Amino acid sequence: MAARAAGLLDSPALPQRVALNAPYPNPFNAGTVLVVELPGSYRAELTVYNLLGQRVRQLLSGPLAAGAHAVAW
């Protein structure tokens, strides 16, 4: 039983809610990474818009499994 409990502690926990984390290293660098966290499987779409509401780029569209997903831009 102890080995089974230790395995559960070692595995990363699933997020409790949908979250879009702050970009890193910095949104003003030549490239940045966005991390999306999902508590379950979802059809996800991540699109970047400018201040005028115009679509700049669609970064992802489709089904994603539960967990954290990094998207480079």
C-alpha positions as a Markdown table, in Angstrom:
| # | Residue | x | y | z |
|---|---|---|---|---|
| 1 | Met | 0.0 | 0.0 | 0.0 |
| 2 | Ala | 2.9 | 2.4 | 0.8 |
| 3 | Ala | 4.3 | 2.0 | -2.7 |
| 4 | Arg | 1.0 | 2.8 | -4.3 |
| 5 | Ala | 0.5 | 5.9 | -2.2 |
| 6 | Ala | 4.0 | 7.1 | -3.0 |
| 7 | Gly | 3.3 | 6.7 | -6.7 |
| 8 | Leu | 0.2 | 8.9 | -6.4 |
| 9 | Leu | 2.3 | 11.6 | -4.7 |
| 10 | Asp | 4.9 | 11.5 | -7.4 |
| 11 | Ser | 2.5 | 12.0 | -10.3 |
| 12 | Pro | 1.5 | 15.5 | -11.2 |
| 13 | Ala | -2.0 | 16.5 | -10.0 |
| 14 | Leu | -4.5 | 17.6 | -12.6 |
| 15 | Pro | -5.6 | 21.2 | -12.6 |
| 16 | Gln | -8.8 | 22.0 | -10.7 |
| 17 | Arg | -10.0 | 24.5 | -13.3 |
| 18 | Val | -9.2 | 25.7 | -16.8 |
| 19 | Ala | -6.4 | 28.2 | -16.7 |
| 20 | Leu | -4.3 | 30.2 | -19.2 |
| 21 | Asn | -1.0 | 31.1 | -17.5 |
| 22 | Ala | 1.0 | 34.3 | -18.1 |
| 23 | Pro | 3.3 | 34.1 | -21.1 |
| 24 | Tyr | 7.0 | 33.4 | -20.5 |
| 25 | Pro | 9.7 | 34.4 | -20.7 |
| 26 | Asn | 8.1 | 37.7 | -21.7 |
| 27 | Pro | 5.4 | 38.6 | -24.3 |
| 28 | Phe | 7.7 | 41.2 | -25.8 |
| 29 | Asn | 10.5 | 38.8 | -26.7 |
| 30 | Ala | 10.8 | 37.3 | -30.2 |
| 31 | Gly | 9.1 | 34.2 | -29.0 |
| 32 | Thr | 7.0 | 33.3 | -26.0 |
| 33 | Val | 5.3 | 30.3 | -24.5 |
| 34 | Leu | 1.7 | 30.1 | -23.3 |
| 35 | Val | 0.6 | 27.3 | -20.9 |
| 36 | Val | -3.0 | 26.1 | -20.9 |
| 37 | Glu | -4.1 | 23.9 | -18.0 |
| 38 | Leu | -7.2 | 21.7 | -18.4 |
| 39 | Pro | -8.9 | 19.6 | -15.6 |
| 40 | Gly | -10.4 | 17.2 | -18.3 |
| 41 | Ser | -10.4 | 16.6 | -22.0 |
| 42 | Tyr | -11.7 | 19.6 | -24.0 |
| 43 | Arg | -11.9 | 20.9 | -27.5 |
| 44 | Ala | -9.7 | 24.0 | -27.1 |
| 45 | Glu | -9.0 | 27.0 | -29.3 |
| 46 | Leu | -6.3 | 29.5 | -28.6 |
| 47 | Thr | -6.3 | 32.6 | -30.8 |
| 48 | Val | -4.3 | 35.8 | -30.5 |
| 49 | Tyr | -6.0 | 39.1 | -31.3 |
| 50 | Asn | -4.6 | 42.6 | -31.5 |
| 51 | Leu | -6.1 | 45.7 | -29.7 |
| 52 | Leu | -8.4 | 46.3 | -32.7 |
| 53 | Gly | -10.0 | 42.9 | -32.3 |
| 54 | Gln | -8.4 | 41.5 | -35.4 |
| 55 | Arg | -7.2 | 37.9 | -35.4 |
| 56 | Val | -3.4 | 37.8 | -35.5 |
| 57 | Arg | -2.8 | 34.0 | -35.3 |
| 58 | Gln | -4.6 | 30.9 | -34.2 |
| 59 | Leu | -2.2 | 28.9 | -32.1 |
| 60 | Leu | -4.2 | 25.8 | -31.5 |
| 61 | Ser | -7.6 | 24.3 | -32.3 |
| 62 | Gly | -8.7 | 20.8 | -31.5 |
| 63 | Pro | -9.1 | 18.3 | -28.7 |
| 64 | Leu | -6.7 | 18.4 | -25.8 |
| 65 | Ala | -6.2 | 15.9 | -23.0 |
| 66 | Ala | -6.3 | 16.8 | -19.3 |
| 67 | Gly | -3.2 | 18.4 | -18.0 |
| 68 | Ala | -0.8 | 21.3 | -18.9 |
| 69 | His | 0.0 | 22.1 | -22.5 |
| 70 | Ala | 2.7 | 24.5 | -23.6 |
| 71 | Val | 2.2 | 26.5 | -26.9 |
| 72 | Ala | 5.1 | 28.3 | -28.4 |
| 73 | Trp | 4.5 | 31.5 | -30.4 |
